[in-house]
Amino acid sequence: SLVKDVGGAILRYAARDFRYMDKILIPAVASYGGTIMDCFCFDVDDLKQIGSFASRVRQKLETQEIYMKEFLRGICIHKPHVAPGSRCRLPMLDRGFETSTAFKKLIAEFVGVPMGVELQELREASLNLGKFGY
């Protein structure tokens, strides 16, 4: 994308409404090696937006972690010693590799779990935000 190619500093010159869109901000902050101050003019609104953005990044990463550690694990854990009415229904999704993979992907997309390039950019953005105390 242009934002990745040019770098996060381009955000300083972007229109205010455009500058704060996650689809623009995530790759910019993820790919930018300079300081976060280079990306913004740092008025009061920028400070609020950066804090809000950092919270959204953390929340998306937490969603992915919960999905991986809780939901996917729940599909794999069978408890035959527990009464059928008390068992978790998630193992019912385990219907062979292809079907299970399709179910997992559909559910992840529905819930909004970041995957692939988006997940990588979120992790990099989180690291860069962390360098500056966010």
DSSP file (Angstrom, degrees, kcal/mol; ACC not computed):
  #  RESIDUE AA STRUCTURE BP1 BP2  ACC     N-H-->O    O-->H-N    N-H-->O    O-->H-N    TCO  KAPPA ALPHA  PHI   PSI    X-CA   Y-CA   Z-CA
    1    1 A S     >        0   0    0      0, 0.0     4,-2.4     0, 0.0     5,-0.2   0.000 360.0 360.0 360.0 160.0    0.0    0.0    0.0
    2    2 A L  H  >  +     0   0    0      1,-0.2     4,-2.9     2,-0.2     5,-0.4   0.889 360.0  55.9 -60.6 -40.8    1.0    3.6   -0.5
    3    3 A V  H  > S+     0   0    0      1,-0.2     4,-2.5     2,-0.2    -1,-0.2   0.912 110.3  45.1 -60.9 -42.1    1.1    4.2    3.3
    4    4 A K  H  4 S+     0   0    0      2,-0.2    -1,-0.2     1,-0.2    -2,-0.2   0.908 114.7  48.4 -66.6 -41.4    3.6    1.3    3.7
    5    5 A D  H  < S+     0   0    0     -4,-2.4    -2,-0.2     1,-0.2    -1,-0.2   0.903 120.9  34.3 -66.7 -41.8    5.7    2.4    0.8
    6    6 A V  H  < S-     0   0    0     -4,-2.9     3,-0.2    -5,-0.2    -2,-0.2   0.838 111.0-127.1 -84.5 -34.7    5.9    6.1    1.9
    7    7 A G    ><  -     0   0    0     -4,-2.5     3,-1.6    -5,-0.4     4,-0.2  -0.274  30.4 -65.3 106.7 165.9    6.0    5.5    5.6
    8    8 A G  G >  S+     0   0    0     20,-0.5     3,-2.0     1,-0.3     4,-0.3   0.704 115.8  78.3 -63.1 -22.7    4.0    6.7    8.6
    9    9 A A  G >  S+     0   0    0      1,-0.3     3,-1.2    -3,-0.2     4,-0.4   0.741  78.6  73.0 -62.2 -21.1    5.3   10.3    8.2
   10   10 A I  G X  S+     0   0    0     -3,-1.6     3,-1.4     1,-0.3     4,-0.5   0.771  81.3  72.6 -63.2 -24.3    2.7   10.8    5.4
   11   11 A L  G X  S+     0   0    0     -3,-2.0     3,-1.1     1,-0.3    -1,-0.3   0.822  83.4  68.1 -60.5 -31.2    0.0   10.8    8.1
   12   12 A R  G <  S+     0   0    0     -3,-1.2    -1,-0.3    -4,-0.3    -2,-0.2   0.814 106.0  40.5 -57.7 -30.5    1.1   14.2    9.2
   13   13 A Y  G <  S+     0   0    0     -3,-1.4    -1,-0.3    -4,-0.4    -2,-0.2   0.448  94.5 105.1-100.0  -2.3   -0.1   15.6    5.9
   14   14 A A  S <  S-     0   0    0     -3,-1.1     5,-0.0    -4,-0.5    -3,-0.0  -0.430  83.7 -92.3 -78.9 153.4   -3.3   13.6    5.6
   15   15 A A     >  -     0   0    0      1,-0.1     4,-2.8    -2,-0.1     3,-0.3  -0.340  39.9-113.7 -60.4 146.3   -6.7   15.1    6.3
   16   16 A R  H  > S+     0   0    0      1,-0.2     4,-1.0     2,-0.2    -1,-0.1   0.875 115.0  48.2 -54.8 -45.1   -7.8   14.7    9.9
   17   17 A D  H  4 S+     0   0    0      1,-0.2    -1,-0.2     2,-0.2     3,-0.2   0.878 116.3  44.3 -64.8 -36.8  -10.7   12.3    9.1
   18   18 A F  H >4 S+     0   0    0     -3,-0.3     3,-1.4     1,-0.2    -2,-0.2   0.854 104.8  63.4 -74.0 -37.2   -8.5   10.2    6.9
   19   19 A R  H 3< S+     0   0    0     -4,-2.8    -1,-0.2     1,-0.3    -2,-0.2   0.780 102.1  48.9 -61.1 -31.3   -5.5   10.2    9.3
   20   20 A Y  T 3< S+     0   0    0     -4,-1.0     2,-0.3    -3,-0.2    -1,-0.3   0.341  77.7 119.3 -98.5   7.6   -7.4    8.3   12.0
   21   21 A M    X>  -     0   0    0     -3,-1.4     4,-3.3     1,-0.1     3,-1.4  -0.583  63.0-137.8 -74.3 130.7   -8.8    5.4   10.0
   22   22 A D  H 3> S+     0   0    0     -2,-0.3     4,-2.6     1,-0.3    -1,-0.1   0.856 102.4  60.7 -57.8 -36.8   -7.6    2.1   11.3
   23   23 A K  H 34 S+     0   0    0      1,-0.2    -1,-0.3     2,-0.2    -2,-0.0   0.762 117.2  32.4 -64.4 -22.9   -7.1    0.8    7.7
   24   24 A I  H <> S+     0   0    0     -3,-1.4     4,-1.4    -6,-0.2    -2,-0.2   0.825 120.5  49.2 -94.8 -43.8   -4.6    3.6    7.2
   25   25 A L  H  X S+     0   0    0     -4,-3.3     4,-2.8     2,-0.2     5,-0.3   0.876 103.8  57.5 -69.4 -41.5   -3.2    3.9   10.7
   26   26 A I  H  X S+     0   0    0     -4,-2.6     4,-2.5    -5,-0.2     5,-0.2   0.957 111.8  39.1 -60.7 -54.4   -2.3    0.3   11.3
   27   27 A P  H  > S+     0   0    0      0, 0.0     4,-2.1     0, 0.0    -1,-0.2   0.864 116.1  54.1 -65.7 -30.6    0.0   -0.3    8.3
   28   28 A A  H  X S+     0   0    0     -4,-1.4     4,-1.0     2,-0.2   -20,-0.5   0.955 114.7  38.0 -65.4 -49.2    1.5    3.2    8.8
   29   29 A V  H  < S+     0   0    0     -4,-2.8    -1,-0.2     1,-0.2    -3,-0.2   0.851 116.4  54.0 -71.0 -34.0    2.4    2.7   12.4
   30   30 A A  H  < S+     0   0    0     -4,-2.5    -1,-0.2    -5,-0.3    -2,-0.2   0.877 116.7  35.6 -66.7 -37.6    3.4   -1.0   11.8
   31   31 A S  H  < S+     0   0    0     -4,-2.1     2,-0.4    -5,-0.2    -1,-0.2   0.545  93.2 102.7 -96.4  -7.0    5.8   -0.1    9.0
   32   32 A Y     <  -     0   0    0     -4,-1.0   -25,-0.1    -5,-0.1     4,-0.0  -0.649  43.5-174.5 -87.9 128.2    7.2    3.1   10.3
   33   33 A G        +     0   0    0     -2,-0.4    -1,-0.1     2,-0.1     3,-0.1   0.555  61.6  79.0 -94.4 -10.1   10.7    3.1   11.8
   34   34 A G  S    S-     0   0    0      1,-0.2     2,-0.2     2,-0.0    -2,-0.0   0.069  95.7 -66.4 -81.7-162.5   10.8    6.7   13.0
   35   35 A T    >   -     0   0    0      1,-0.1     3,-1.3    96,-0.0     4,-0.4  -0.554  37.1-120.8 -87.0 155.6    9.2    8.2   16.0
   36   36 A I  G >> S+     0   0    0      1,-0.3     3,-1.1    -2,-0.2     4,-0.7   0.762 111.3  69.0 -65.7 -23.2    5.5    8.4   16.4
   37   37 A M  G 34 S+     0   0    0      1,-0.3     3,-0.4     2,-0.2    -1,-0.3   0.798  90.1  62.0 -65.1 -27.5    5.9   12.1   16.7
   38   38 A D  G <4 S+     0   0    0     -3,-1.3   -26,-0.3     1,-0.2    -1,-0.3   0.737 100.8  54.4 -68.7 -21.2    6.9   12.2   13.0
   39   39 A C  T <4 S+     0   0    0     -3,-1.1     2,-0.3    -4,-0.4    -1,-0.2   0.736 111.1  38.7 -84.9 -23.5    3.5   10.9   12.1
   40   40 A F     <  -     0   0    0     -4,-0.7   -28,-0.1    -3,-0.4   -27,-0.0  -0.840  67.1-131.7-131.1 161.2    1.4   13.5   13.9
   41   41 A C        -     0   0    0     -2,-0.3    -1,-0.1   -29,-0.1    -4,-0.1   0.676  48.8-133.4 -80.8 -19.8    1.3   17.2   14.6
   42   42 A F        +     0   0    0      1,-0.1     2,-0.2     2,-0.0    -5,-0.0   0.942  47.1 151.7  63.0  55.7    0.6   16.4   18.2
   43   43 A D     >  -     0   0    0      1,-0.0     4,-1.9     0, 0.0     3,-0.2  -0.454  66.6 -86.4 -92.7-178.2   -2.3   18.6   19.1
   44   44 A V  H  > S+     0   0    0      1,-0.2     4,-2.0     2,-0.2     5,-0.2   0.882 129.5  54.2 -59.2 -39.9   -4.7   17.5   21.8
   45   45 A D  H  > S+     0   0    0      1,-0.2     4,-2.5     2,-0.2    -1,-0.2   0.893 105.9  52.3 -63.9 -40.1   -6.9   15.6   19.3
   46   46 A D  H  > S+     0   0    0     -3,-0.2     4,-2.7     1,-0.2     5,-0.2   0.916 107.9  51.7 -61.1 -43.3   -3.8   13.6   18.1
   47   47 A L  H  X S+     0   0    0     -4,-1.9     4,-1.9     1,-0.2    -1,-0.2   0.912 111.8  46.3 -61.5 -42.6   -3.0   12.6   21.6
   48   48 A K  H  X S+     0   0    0     -4,-2.0     4,-2.3     1,-0.2    -1,-0.2   0.920 113.4  49.4 -64.0 -43.7   -6.6   11.4   22.2
   49   49 A Q  H  X S+     0   0    0     -4,-2.5     4,-2.9     2,-0.2    -2,-0.2   0.880 109.0  51.2 -66.4 -38.6   -6.6    9.5   18.9
   50   50 A I  H  X S+     0   0    0     -4,-2.7     4,-2.8     2,-0.2    -1,-0.2   0.921 111.1  48.4 -65.7 -42.9   -3.3    7.8   19.5
   51   51 A G  H  X S+     0   0    0     -4,-1.9     4,-1.8    -5,-0.2    -2,-0.2   0.917 114.2  46.3 -61.4 -43.0   -4.4    6.6   22.9
   52   52 A S  H  X S+     0   0    0     -4,-2.3     4,-2.1     2,-0.2    -2,-0.2   0.904 112.4  50.8 -65.3 -42.4   -7.7    5.3   21.4
   53   53 A F  H  X S+     0   0    0     -4,-2.9     4,-2.5     1,-0.2    -2,-0.2   0.922 107.9  52.2 -61.7 -45.3   -5.9    3.7   18.5
   54   54 A A  H  X S+     0   0    0     -4,-2.8     4,-2.3     1,-0.2    -1,-0.2   0.885 109.1  51.0 -59.6 -39.2   -3.5    1.9   20.9
   55   55 A S  H  X S+     0   0    0     -4,-1.8     4,-2.4     2,-0.2    -1,-0.2   0.902 109.6  49.7 -64.7 -41.3   -6.5    0.6   22.8
   56   56 A R  H  X S+     0   0    0     -4,-2.1     4,-2.3     2,-0.2    -2,-0.2   0.894 110.1  50.8 -65.7 -39.3   -8.1   -0.7   19.6
   57   57 A V  H  X S+     0   0    0     -4,-2.5     4,-2.3     2,-0.2     5,-0.2   0.947 112.1  46.7 -62.4 -47.8   -4.9   -2.5   18.6
   58   58 A R  H  X S+     0   0    0     -4,-2.3     4,-2.4     1,-0.2    -2,-0.2   0.901 111.5  52.1 -60.7 -40.9   -4.6   -4.2   22.0
   59   59 A Q  H  X S+     0   0    0     -4,-2.4     4,-2.2     2,-0.2    -1,-0.2   0.904 109.7  48.5 -64.4 -41.7   -8.2   -5.2   21.9
   60   60 A K  H  X S+     0   0    0     -4,-2.3     4,-1.9     2,-0.2    -1,-0.2   0.899 112.6  48.4 -65.6 -40.1   -7.8   -6.8   18.4
   61   61 A L  H  X S+     0   0    0     -4,-2.3     4,-2.1     1,-0.2    -2,-0.2   0.875 110.8  51.2 -67.1 -36.4   -4.7   -8.7   19.5
   62   62 A E  H  X S+     0   0    0     -4,-2.4     4,-2.7     2,-0.2     5,-0.2   0.885 106.7  54.3 -66.7 -38.6   -6.6   -9.8   22.6
   63   63 A T  H  X S+     0   0    0     -4,-2.2     4,-2.3     1,-0.2    -2,-0.2   0.918 109.8  47.5 -59.9 -43.6   -9.5  -11.1   20.5
   64   64 A Q  H  X S+     0   0    0     -4,-1.9     4,-2.4     2,-0.2    -2,-0.2   0.899 111.8  50.1 -64.9 -40.9   -7.0  -13.1   18.4
   65   65 A E  H  X S+     0   0    0     -4,-2.1     4,-3.0     2,-0.2     5,-0.3   0.917 111.5  47.5 -65.4 -43.6   -5.4  -14.5   21.6
   66   66 A I  H  X>S+     0   0    0     -4,-2.7     4,-2.6     2,-0.2     5,-1.5   0.917 111.7  51.5 -63.0 -43.2   -8.7  -15.5   23.1
   67   67 A Y  I  <>S+     0   0    0     -4,-2.3     5,-2.5    -5,-0.2     6,-0.3   0.933 116.0  40.8 -58.4 -47.0   -9.8  -17.2   19.9
   68   68 A M  I  <5S+     0   0    0     -4,-2.4     5,-0.4     3,-0.2    -2,-0.2   0.922 124.0  35.1 -69.6 -44.8   -6.6  -19.2   19.7
   69   69 A K  I  <5S+     0   0    0     -4,-3.0    -3,-0.2    -5,-0.2    -2,-0.2   0.808 132.1  20.7 -85.5 -30.2   -6.2  -20.1   23.3
   70   70 A E  I  X5S+     0   0    0     -4,-2.6     4,-2.0    -5,-0.3    -3,-0.2   0.871 125.5  38.9-104.7 -55.7   -9.8  -20.6   24.4
   71   71 A F  I  ><S+     0   0    0     -5,-1.5     4,-1.3     2,-0.2    -3,-0.2   0.962 120.1  42.0 -66.2 -53.9  -12.1  -21.2   21.4
   72   72 A L  H  ><S+     0   0    0     -5,-2.5     4,-1.1     1,-0.2     3,-0.3   0.882 115.0  51.9 -63.9 -36.9   -9.8  -23.4   19.3
   73   73 A R  H  > S+     0   0    0     -5,-0.4     4,-1.2    -6,-0.3     3,-0.3   0.883 104.6  57.7 -64.2 -37.2   -8.7  -25.4   22.3
   74   74 A G  H  < S+     0   0    0     -4,-2.0    -1,-0.2     1,-0.2    -2,-0.2   0.807 101.2  56.1 -63.9 -29.7  -12.4  -25.9   23.2
   75   75 A I  H  < S+     0   0    0     -4,-1.3    -1,-0.2    -3,-0.3    19,-0.2   0.862 110.3  45.1 -67.9 -34.9  -13.0  -27.6   19.9
   76   76 A C  H  < S+     0   0    0     -4,-1.1     2,-0.8    -3,-0.3    -2,-0.2   0.652  91.8  90.2 -86.1 -17.0  -10.2  -30.1   20.5
   77   77 A I     <  -     0   0    0     -4,-1.2     2,-0.4    -3,-0.1    11,-0.1  -0.732  54.5-173.8 -91.3 113.2  -11.1  -31.1   24.1
   78   78 A H        -     0   0    0     -2,-0.8     3,-0.1    13,-0.1    -3,-0.0  -0.878   7.5-169.9-103.1 135.6  -13.5  -34.0   24.4
   79   79 A K    >   +     0   0    0     -2,-0.4     3,-1.5     9,-0.2    -2,-0.0  -0.715  14.2 167.3-126.0  80.4  -14.8  -34.9   27.8
   80   80 A P  T 3  S+     0   0    0      0, 0.0    -1,-0.1     0, 0.0     7,-0.0   0.728  74.3  65.5 -67.1 -20.1  -16.6  -38.3   27.5
   81   81 A H  T 3  S+     0   0    0     -3,-0.1     2,-0.3     2,-0.1    -2,-0.0   0.568  87.5  84.7 -79.5  -7.3  -16.7  -38.7   31.3
   82   82 A V  S <  S-     0   0    0     -3,-1.5     5,-0.1     1,-0.1    -3,-0.1  -0.745  96.4 -96.2 -95.1 142.3  -19.0  -35.6   31.6
   83   83 A A    >>  -     0   0    0     -2,-0.3     3,-1.7     1,-0.1     4,-0.7  -0.251  34.9-117.9 -55.1 141.3  -22.8  -36.1   31.2
   84   84 A P  G >4 S+     0   0    0      0, 0.0     3,-0.7     0, 0.0    -1,-0.1   0.827 113.0  54.6 -54.7 -36.4  -23.9  -35.3   27.6
   85   85 A G  G 34 S+     0   0    0      1,-0.2    -2,-0.1     3,-0.0    -3,-0.0   0.716 110.6  46.6 -70.8 -19.6  -26.1  -32.4   28.7
   86   86 A S  G <4 S+     0   0    0     -3,-1.7    -1,-0.2     2,-0.1    -3,-0.1   0.464  89.4 109.3-100.1  -4.3  -23.2  -30.7   30.5
   87   87 A R  S << S-     0   0    0     -4,-0.7     2,-0.2    -3,-0.7    -9,-0.0  -0.382  76.9-105.5 -75.9 150.5  -20.6  -31.1   27.8
   88   88 A C        -     0   0    0      1,-0.1    -9,-0.2   -11,-0.1     4,-0.1  -0.513  22.1-143.3 -68.7 140.4  -19.3  -28.2   25.8
   89   89 A R  S >  S+     0   0    0      1,-0.2     3,-1.6    -2,-0.2     4,-0.3   0.566  80.9  90.6 -85.4  -9.2  -20.7  -28.1   22.3
   90   90 A L  G >  S+     0   0    0      1,-0.3     3,-2.4     2,-0.2     4,-0.3   0.853  75.1  64.4 -58.6 -37.7  -17.5  -26.9   20.7
   91   91 A P  G >  S+     0   0    0      0, 0.0     3,-1.6     0, 0.0    -1,-0.3   0.728  86.4  74.7 -60.6 -16.9  -16.1  -30.4   20.0
   92   92 A M  G <  S+     0   0    0     -3,-1.6    -2,-0.2     1,-0.3    -3,-0.1   0.737  86.3  63.5 -64.8 -19.9  -19.1  -30.9   17.6
   93   93 A L  G <  S+     0   0    0     -3,-2.4     2,-1.6    -4,-0.3    -1,-0.3   0.627  76.7  95.7 -77.2 -12.8  -17.3  -28.6   15.2
   94   94 A D    <   +     0   0    0     -3,-1.6    -1,-0.1    -4,-0.3     3,-0.1  -0.617  43.5 143.0 -81.2  88.9  -14.4  -31.1   14.9
   95   95 A R        -     0   0    0     -2,-1.6     4,-0.4     1,-0.6    -1,-0.1  -0.249  69.9 -56.3-123.7  42.6  -15.7  -32.9   11.8
   96   96 A G     >  -     0   0    0      3,-0.1     4,-2.7     1,-0.1    -1,-0.6  -0.101  69.0 -74.0  96.1 159.1  -12.5  -33.7    9.9
   97   97 A F  H  > S+     0   0    0      1,-0.2     4,-2.6     2,-0.2     5,-0.2   0.926 125.6  42.1 -59.6 -53.8   -9.7  -31.4    8.8
   98   98 A E  H  > S+     0   0    0      1,-0.2     4,-2.1     2,-0.2    -1,-0.2   0.917 119.0  43.6 -64.9 -44.3  -11.4  -29.6    5.8
   99   99 A T  H  > S+     0   0    0     -4,-0.4     4,-2.7     2,-0.2    -1,-0.2   0.926 115.3  48.7 -67.3 -44.3  -14.7  -29.1    7.5
  100  100 A S  H  X S+     0   0    0     -4,-2.7     4,-2.8     1,-0.2     5,-0.2   0.907 111.1  50.9 -61.6 -41.9  -13.2  -28.0   10.8
  101  101 A T  H  X S+     0   0    0     -4,-2.6     4,-2.3    -5,-0.3    -1,-0.2   0.915 111.1  48.1 -62.4 -43.3  -10.9  -25.6    9.0
  102  102 A A  H  X S+     0   0    0     -4,-2.1     4,-2.4    -5,-0.2    -2,-0.2   0.925 112.8  48.4 -63.7 -44.6  -13.8  -24.1    7.1
  103  103 A F  H  X S+     0   0    0     -4,-2.7     4,-2.6     1,-0.2     5,-0.2   0.938 112.2  48.9 -59.2 -48.0  -15.8  -23.7   10.3
  104  104 A K  H  X S+     0   0    0     -4,-2.8     4,-2.5     1,-0.2    -1,-0.2   0.896 112.2  48.0 -61.0 -42.4  -12.9  -22.1   12.1
  105  105 A K  H  X S+     0   0    0     -4,-2.3     4,-2.5    -5,-0.2    -1,-0.2   0.923 112.5  48.2 -66.9 -43.8  -12.2  -19.6    9.4
  106  106 A L  H  X S+     0   0    0     -4,-2.4     4,-2.4     2,-0.2    -2,-0.2   0.914 113.9  46.7 -61.6 -43.6  -15.9  -18.6    9.0
  107  107 A I  H  X S+     0   0    0     -4,-2.6     4,-2.5     2,-0.2     5,-0.2   0.914 111.9  50.8 -66.2 -42.8  -16.3  -18.1   12.8
  108  108 A A  H  X>S+     0   0    0     -4,-2.5     5,-2.8    -5,-0.2     4,-1.4   0.917 112.3  46.8 -61.4 -43.9  -13.0  -16.1   13.0
  109  109 A E  H  <5S+     0   0    0     -4,-2.5    -1,-0.2     3,-0.2    -2,-0.2   0.909 112.6  50.2 -64.5 -41.5  -14.2  -13.9   10.2
  110  110 A F  H  <5S+     0   0    0     -4,-2.4    -2,-0.2     1,-0.2    -1,-0.2   0.904 114.1  43.7 -63.0 -42.6  -17.6  -13.4   11.7
  111  111 A V  H  <5S-     0   0    0     -4,-2.5    -1,-0.2    -5,-0.2    -2,-0.2   0.706 115.6-114.9 -77.6 -20.5  -16.2  -12.5   15.1
  112  112 A G  T  <5 +     0   0    0     -4,-1.4    -3,-0.2     1,-0.2    -4,-0.1   0.781  49.2 170.8  90.9  30.2  -13.5  -10.2   13.6
  113  113 A V      < -     0   0    0     -5,-2.8    -1,-0.2    -6,-0.2     2,-0.1  -0.614  35.4-122.1 -74.0 124.4  -10.4  -12.2   14.6
  114  114 A P        +     0   0    0      0, 0.0     2,-0.3     0, 0.0    -1,-0.1  -0.448  39.5 174.8 -68.8 139.4   -7.4  -10.6   12.8
  115  115 A M    >>  -     0   0    0     -2,-0.1     3,-1.1    -6,-0.0     4,-0.7  -0.929  39.6  -7.9-139.2 162.1   -5.5  -13.1   10.6
  116  116 A G  H 3> S+     0   0    0     -2,-0.3     4,-2.1     1,-0.3     5,-0.2  -0.215 126.9   1.3  59.9-130.7   -2.6  -13.1    8.1
  117  117 A V  H 3> S+     0   0    0      1,-0.2     4,-2.8     2,-0.2    -1,-0.3   0.872 132.9  56.3 -61.6 -39.6   -1.2   -9.7    7.1
  118  118 A E  H <> S+     0   0    0     -3,-1.1     4,-2.3     1,-0.2    -1,-0.2   0.923 108.4  47.2 -60.2 -43.9   -3.6   -7.8    9.4
  119  119 A L  H  X S+     0   0    0     -4,-0.7     4,-2.3     2,-0.2    -2,-0.2   0.913 112.0  50.2 -63.7 -43.2   -2.4   -9.8   12.4
  120  120 A Q  H  X S+     0   0    0     -4,-2.1     4,-2.3     1,-0.2    -2,-0.2   0.925 111.8  47.7 -61.2 -44.9    1.2   -9.2   11.5
  121  121 A E  H  X S+     0   0    0     -4,-2.8     4,-2.9     1,-0.2    -1,-0.2   0.882 110.0  52.8 -65.0 -38.2    0.6   -5.5   11.1
  122  122 A L  H  X S+     0   0    0     -4,-2.3     4,-2.5    -5,-0.2    -1,-0.2   0.916 109.9  48.4 -63.0 -42.4   -1.2   -5.3   14.4
  123  123 A R  H  X S+     0   0    0     -4,-2.3     4,-2.1     2,-0.2    -2,-0.2   0.921 114.2  45.5 -63.5 -43.7    1.7   -7.0   16.2
  124  124 A E  H  X S+     0   0    0     -4,-2.3     4,-2.5     2,-0.2    -2,-0.2   0.903 112.9  50.2 -67.2 -40.8    4.2   -4.6   14.6
  125  125 A A  H  X S+     0   0    0     -4,-2.9     4,-2.8     1,-0.2     5,-0.2   0.911 109.5  52.0 -62.4 -41.7    2.0   -1.6   15.3
  126  126 A S  H  X S+     0   0    0     -4,-2.5     4,-2.4     2,-0.2    -2,-0.2   0.909 109.8  48.9 -62.0 -42.3    1.7   -2.7   18.9
  127  127 A L  H  X S+     0   0    0     -4,-2.1     4,-1.4     2,-0.2    -2,-0.2   0.930 113.1  46.7 -62.4 -45.1    5.5   -3.0   19.2
  128  128 A N  H  X S+     0   0    0     -4,-2.5     4,-0.6     1,-0.2    -2,-0.2   0.894 112.9  49.1 -65.9 -39.5    6.0    0.4   17.7
  129  129 A L  H ><>S+     0   0    0     -4,-2.8     5,-2.6     1,-0.2     3,-1.1   0.892 107.5  56.5 -64.4 -38.7    3.4    2.0   20.0
  130  130 A G  H ><5S+     0   0    0     -4,-2.4     3,-1.5     4,-0.3    -1,-0.2   0.821  97.0  62.8 -62.0 -32.1    5.0    0.3   23.0
  131  131 A K  H 3<5S+     0   0    0     -4,-1.4    -1,-0.3     1,-0.3    -2,-0.2   0.775 108.2  43.2 -62.9 -25.4    8.3    1.9   22.2
  132  132 A F  T <<5S-     0   0    0     -3,-1.1    -1,-0.3    -4,-0.6    -2,-0.2   0.122 126.0 -95.6-111.1  19.7    6.6    5.3   22.8
  133  133 A G  T < 5       0   0    0     -3,-1.5    -3,-0.2     1,-0.1    -2,-0.1   0.671 360.0 360.0  82.1  17.4    4.7    4.3   25.9
  134  134 A Y      <       0   0    0     -5,-2.6    -4,-0.3    -6,-0.1    -5,-0.1   0.405 360.0 360.0-108.6 360.0    1.3    3.5   24.3
